[in-house]
Amino acid sequence: MPRRGVTSDRSPHMNPAPSPLTETLLNKVPQITLAFWVIKIMATTVGETAADFLIFNVGLGLVVTSLIMSALLVGIIAFQLKLREYVPTSYWLVVVFVSIVGTLVSDYMVDDLGISLVTTTIGFALALTATFLAWYASERTLSIHSIFTRRRELFYWAAILFTFALGTSAGDLIAEHFGLGYAVSAVIFGALIAVVYAAYRFGVDAVLTFWVAYILTRPLGASMGDLLSQPTNNGGLGLGTTGTSVLFLVTIAGLVSYLSITKKDKIETNATATLSA
């Protein structure tokens, strides 16, 4: 008990200091706009073509490329987690590298380990489902408008990684296993995204339609990347992996620079109010 005339620094109602995982930050992800989907699809395409460029053109091979890109991804995500708000350059850099690593993981399991595309597609779907279940059990929401703790952000990036890996396997399964070709695959996934958008406009849950569309943009972008980069005798347009990667990276850089200046995709949310709701 404090002596008379001395004020105690302790209060029975004082909340303990939050841990780094639960500390309230500003929202760490962008608003969903047309620019978001354009950059996302292009980042997906870059992931497909950049992985092929490093493996075949540079000659690093699948294993070495996977190790290098995974190490870089860990470092980039560590930097992203330290930020206290959404920064377009950092966020989209993570997305590009997650796209590359997701592609490499799927390719390694199929090409080097000999696991079938059907098995990897089912496996990544189960892993993504488990991530969503753990995320919801912990946070009671899967909304990307509430990514303002590092724990939620870790769940978010884990889900993003599995969507890229799942999209890669599903896209390859349709394009290669069923022999439909790159152009037909792009049309199929584009049509599926249109159906998801229509469902959203007719009132289907926004969180559900977002994540379904996010998964589908991966094989759409991969099919577009292959269509642009592959030689004409393989069903592509023959632009090459280098030309396609450079073209899309320049476009991504331009859009991200625009968003960094205008801040049009920054979510202004009262994080404290939402967390306590």
C-alpha positions as CSV (number, residue, x, y, z in Angstrom):
1,M,0.0,0.0,0.0
2,P,1.4,3.4,-0.9
3,R,2.2,5.8,1.9
4,R,-0.1,8.7,2.5
5,G,0.6,11.6,0.1
6,V,2.4,9.3,-2.3
7,T,0.5,8.4,-5.5
8,S,0.9,4.9,-6.8
9,D,1.9,4.4,-10.4
10,R,-0.2,1.2,-10.5
11,S,-3.8,1.0,-11.4
12,P,-6.0,-2.1,-11.1
13,H,-7.6,-1.1,-14.4
14,M,-4.3,-0.5,-16.3
15,N,-4.0,-2.7,-19.4
16,P,-0.8,-4.6,-19.9
17,A,1.4,-3.5,-22.7
18,P,0.5,-5.2,-26.0
19,S,2.9,-7.8,-27.5
20,P,4.5,-7.0,-30.9
21,L,2.0,-9.4,-32.5
22,T,-1.1,-7.7,-31.0
23,E,0.0,-4.0,-31.0
24,T,-2.5,-1.9,-32.9
25,L,-1.1,-0.4,-36.1
26,L,-2.6,1.4,-39.1
27,N,-4.1,-0.9,-41.7
28,K,-1.2,-2.6,-43.5
29,V,-3.0,-3.5,-46.8
30,P,-4.4,-1.4,-49.7
31,Q,-7.9,-0.6,-50.6
32,I,-9.4,-2.9,-53.3
33,T,-9.5,-0.8,-56.5
34,L,-9.0,-1.5,-60.2
35,A,-5.4,-0.6,-59.8
36,F,-5.1,-3.3,-57.1
37,W,-6.3,-6.1,-59.4
38,V,-4.2,-4.8,-62.3
39,I,-1.0,-4.8,-60.2
40,K,-1.9,-8.2,-58.7
41,I,-2.4,-9.9,-62.1
42,M,0.8,-8.3,-63.4
43,A,2.7,-9.3,-60.3
44,T,1.5,-12.8,-60.8
45,T,2.7,-12.8,-64.4
46,V,6.1,-11.5,-63.3
47,G,6.3,-14.3,-60.8
48,E,5.8,-16.9,-63.5
49,T,8.2,-15.3,-66.0
50,A,10.8,-14.2,-63.5
51,A,11.0,-17.8,-62.1
52,D,11.5,-19.2,-65.6
53,F,14.1,-16.5,-66.4
54,L,16.2,-17.3,-63.3
55,I,15.9,-21.0,-63.7
56,F,16.6,-21.3,-67.4
57,N,18.0,-18.1,-68.8
58,V,20.4,-17.4,-65.9
59,G,20.9,-21.1,-65.4
60,L,20.5,-21.2,-61.6
61,G,18.3,-24.2,-61.6
62,L,15.1,-24.7,-59.7
63,V,16.6,-25.6,-56.3
64,V,19.1,-22.7,-56.1
65,T,16.6,-20.2,-57.4
66,S,14.1,-21.4,-54.8
67,L,16.6,-21.0,-51.9
68,I,17.7,-17.5,-53.0
69,M,14.2,-16.2,-53.6
70,S,12.9,-17.7,-50.3
71,A,15.7,-16.1,-48.3
72,L,15.0,-12.7,-50.0
73,L,11.3,-13.1,-49.3
74,V,11.9,-13.7,-45.6
75,G,14.0,-10.5,-45.4
76,I,11.4,-8.5,-47.3
77,I,8.5,-9.7,-45.1
78,A,10.6,-9.0,-42.0
79,F,11.0,-5.4,-43.2
80,Q,7.3,-5.2,-44.1
81,L,6.2,-6.4,-40.6
82,K,8.2,-3.6,-39.0
83,L,6.3,-0.9,-40.8
84,R,3.4,0.7,-38.9
85,E,1.2,1.4,-41.9
86,Y,0.6,0.5,-45.5
87,V,3.5,1.5,-47.8
88,P,2.8,0.7,-51.5
89,T,6.4,0.0,-52.5
90,S,7.0,-2.5,-49.6
91,Y,3.6,-4.2,-49.9
92,W,3.8,-4.8,-53.6
93,L,7.4,-5.9,-53.4
94,V,6.3,-8.6,-51.0
95,V,3.5,-9.6,-53.4
96,V,6.0,-10.0,-56.3
97,F,8.3,-12.1,-54.3
98,V,5.5,-14.2,-52.8
99,S,4.4,-14.8,-56.4
100,I,7.8,-16.0,-57.4
101,V,8.2,-18.2,-54.3
102,G,4.7,-19.6,-54.7
103,T,5.5,-20.6,-58.3
104,L,8.8,-22.1,-57.3
105,V,7.3,-24.2,-54.4
106,S,4.7,-25.6,-56.7
107,D,7.2,-26.3,-59.5
108,Y,9.7,-28.0,-57.1
109,M,7.1,-30.3,-55.7
110,V,5.9,-31.3,-59.2
111,D,9.2,-31.3,-61.2
112,D,11.8,-32.4,-58.6
113,L,9.7,-34.4,-56.1
114,G,7.4,-36.0,-58.7
115,I,4.2,-35.1,-56.9
116,S,1.2,-34.9,-59.3
117,L,-0.5,-31.6,-60.1
118,V,-3.8,-33.1,-58.8
119,T,-2.1,-33.9,-55.4
120,T,-0.4,-30.5,-55.1
121,T,-3.6,-28.7,-56.0
122,I,-5.5,-30.6,-53.3
123,G,-2.7,-30.2,-50.8
124,F,-2.4,-26.4,-51.3
125,A,-6.2,-26.1,-51.1
126,L,-6.2,-27.9,-47.7
127,A,-3.2,-25.8,-46.5
128,L,-5.1,-22.6,-47.5
129,T,-8.2,-23.8,-45.8
130,A,-6.3,-24.6,-42.6
131,T,-4.8,-21.1,-42.7
132,F,-8.2,-19.5,-43.0
133,L,-9.6,-21.6,-40.1
134,A,-6.7,-20.8,-37.8
135,W,-6.9,-17.1,-38.8
136,Y,-10.7,-17.0,-38.1
137,A,-10.3,-18.9,-34.9
138,S,-7.8,-16.4,-33.6
139,E,-9.2,-13.2,-35.0
140,R,-12.9,-13.9,-35.7
141,T,-12.5,-12.2,-39.1
142,L,-10.9,-12.8,-42.5
143,S,-11.4,-9.2,-43.7
144,I,-8.5,-7.5,-45.3
145,H,-9.8,-4.2,-44.0
146,S,-8.7,-5.2,-40.5
147,I,-5.0,-6.0,-41.0
148,F,-3.7,-3.8,-38.2
149,T,-1.9,-6.2,-36.0
150,R,1.2,-8.1,-36.9
151,R,-0.5,-11.4,-36.0
152,R,-3.2,-10.7,-38.5
153,E,-0.6,-9.6,-41.0
154,L,1.2,-12.9,-40.6
155,F,-2.0,-14.8,-41.2
156,Y,-2.6,-12.6,-44.3
157,W,0.8,-13.3,-45.9
158,A,0.5,-17.0,-45.1
159,A,-2.8,-17.1,-46.9
160,I,-1.4,-15.0,-49.8
161,L,1.5,-17.5,-50.2
162,F,-0.8,-20.5,-50.3
163,T,-3.1,-18.7,-52.8
164,F,-0.2,-18.3,-55.2
165,A,1.0,-21.9,-54.8
166,L,-2.6,-23.2,-55.2
167,G,-3.2,-21.0,-58.2
168,T,0.1,-22.2,-59.8
169,S,-0.8,-25.8,-59.4
170,A,-4.5,-25.3,-60.5
171,G,-3.4,-23.3,-63.5
172,D,-0.8,-25.8,-64.6
173,L,-3.3,-28.6,-64.0
174,I,-5.7,-27.1,-66.5
175,A,-3.2,-25.8,-69.0
176,E,-0.9,-28.7,-69.2
177,H,-2.5,-31.8,-67.6
178,F,-5.7,-31.3,-69.6
179,G,-3.9,-29.9,-72.6
180,L,-6.1,-26.8,-73.0
181,G,-3.3,-24.4,-73.8
182,Y,-2.4,-21.0,-72.4
183,A,-5.0,-18.9,-74.3
184,V,-7.9,-21.1,-73.4
185,S,-6.8,-21.3,-69.8
186,A,-6.6,-17.5,-69.6
187,V,-10.2,-17.3,-71.0
188,I,-11.4,-19.9,-68.6
189,F,-10.0,-18.2,-65.5
190,G,-11.0,-14.7,-66.8
191,A,-14.6,-16.0,-67.1
192,L,-14.5,-17.5,-63.6
193,I,-13.4,-14.1,-62.2
194,A,-16.2,-12.4,-64.1
195,V,-18.7,-14.9,-62.4
196,V,-17.2,-14.1,-59.0
197,Y,-17.5,-10.4,-59.6
198,A,-21.1,-10.8,-60.7
199,A,-21.8,-12.8,-57.5
200,Y,-20.2,-10.0,-55.4
201,R,-22.5,-7.4,-57.2
202,F,-25.5,-9.6,-56.4
203,G,-24.7,-9.5,-52.7
204,V,-22.5,-12.6,-52.0
205,D,-20.2,-12.0,-49.1
206,A,-17.4,-9.6,-49.9
207,V,-14.7,-11.4,-48.0
208,L,-15.5,-14.8,-49.7
209,T,-15.6,-13.3,-53.2
210,F,-12.3,-11.4,-52.6
211,W,-10.4,-14.5,-51.6
212,V,-11.9,-16.6,-54.4
213,A,-11.0,-13.9,-56.9
214,Y,-7.5,-13.6,-55.4
215,I,-6.9,-17.3,-56.0
216,L,-8.2,-17.2,-59.5
217,T,-6.1,-14.2,-60.6
218,R,-3.0,-16.4,-60.0
219,P,-3.6,-18.9,-62.7
220,L,-5.0,-16.1,-64.9
221,G,-1.8,-14.2,-64.6
222,A,0.3,-17.3,-65.0
223,S,-1.6,-18.2,-68.2
224,M,-1.1,-14.7,-69.5
225,G,2.6,-14.8,-68.7
226,D,3.1,-18.1,-70.5
227,L,0.9,-16.9,-73.4
228,L,3.1,-13.8,-73.8
229,S,6.5,-15.3,-73.1
230,Q,6.4,-18.8,-74.7
231,P,7.6,-19.3,-78.3
232,T,4.9,-19.5,-81.0
233,N,5.5,-23.2,-81.6
234,N,4.6,-23.8,-77.9
235,G,1.3,-21.8,-78.2
236,G,2.7,-18.5,-77.0
237,L,3.3,-15.1,-78.6
238,G,7.1,-15.3,-78.4
239,L,7.8,-12.1,-76.4
240,G,10.2,-14.1,-74.2
241,T,10.5,-14.2,-70.4
242,T,12.9,-11.2,-70.3
243,G,10.7,-8.9,-72.4
244,T,7.5,-9.9,-70.6
245,S,9.0,-9.5,-67.1
246,V,10.5,-6.0,-68.0
247,L,7.3,-4.8,-69.5
248,F,5.2,-5.8,-66.6
249,L,7.7,-4.6,-63.9
250,V,7.9,-1.2,-65.5
251,T,4.1,-1.0,-65.5
252,I,3.9,-2.2,-61.9
253,A,6.5,0.4,-60.9
254,G,4.5,3.2,-62.6
255,L,1.3,2.2,-60.9
256,V,2.9,1.8,-57.5
257,S,4.6,5.2,-57.8
258,Y,1.2,6.7,-58.7
259,L,-0.4,5.1,-55.6
260,S,2.5,6.2,-53.4
261,I,2.0,9.8,-54.4
262,T,-1.8,10.0,-54.5
263,K,-2.5,7.6,-51.6
264,K,-5.7,6.7,-53.3
265,D,-5.6,3.1,-52.1
266,K,-4.8,3.8,-48.4
267,I,-7.5,2.6,-46.0
268,E,-8.4,5.2,-43.4
269,T,-9.8,3.0,-40.6
270,N,-10.2,3.5,-36.9
271,A,-8.2,0.4,-36.0
272,T,-8.8,0.7,-32.2
273,A,-12.5,0.9,-32.7
274,T,-12.6,-2.1,-35.0
275,L,-10.5,-4.2,-32.7
276,S,-12.7,-3.5,-29.7
277,A,-15.8,-4.2,-31.7
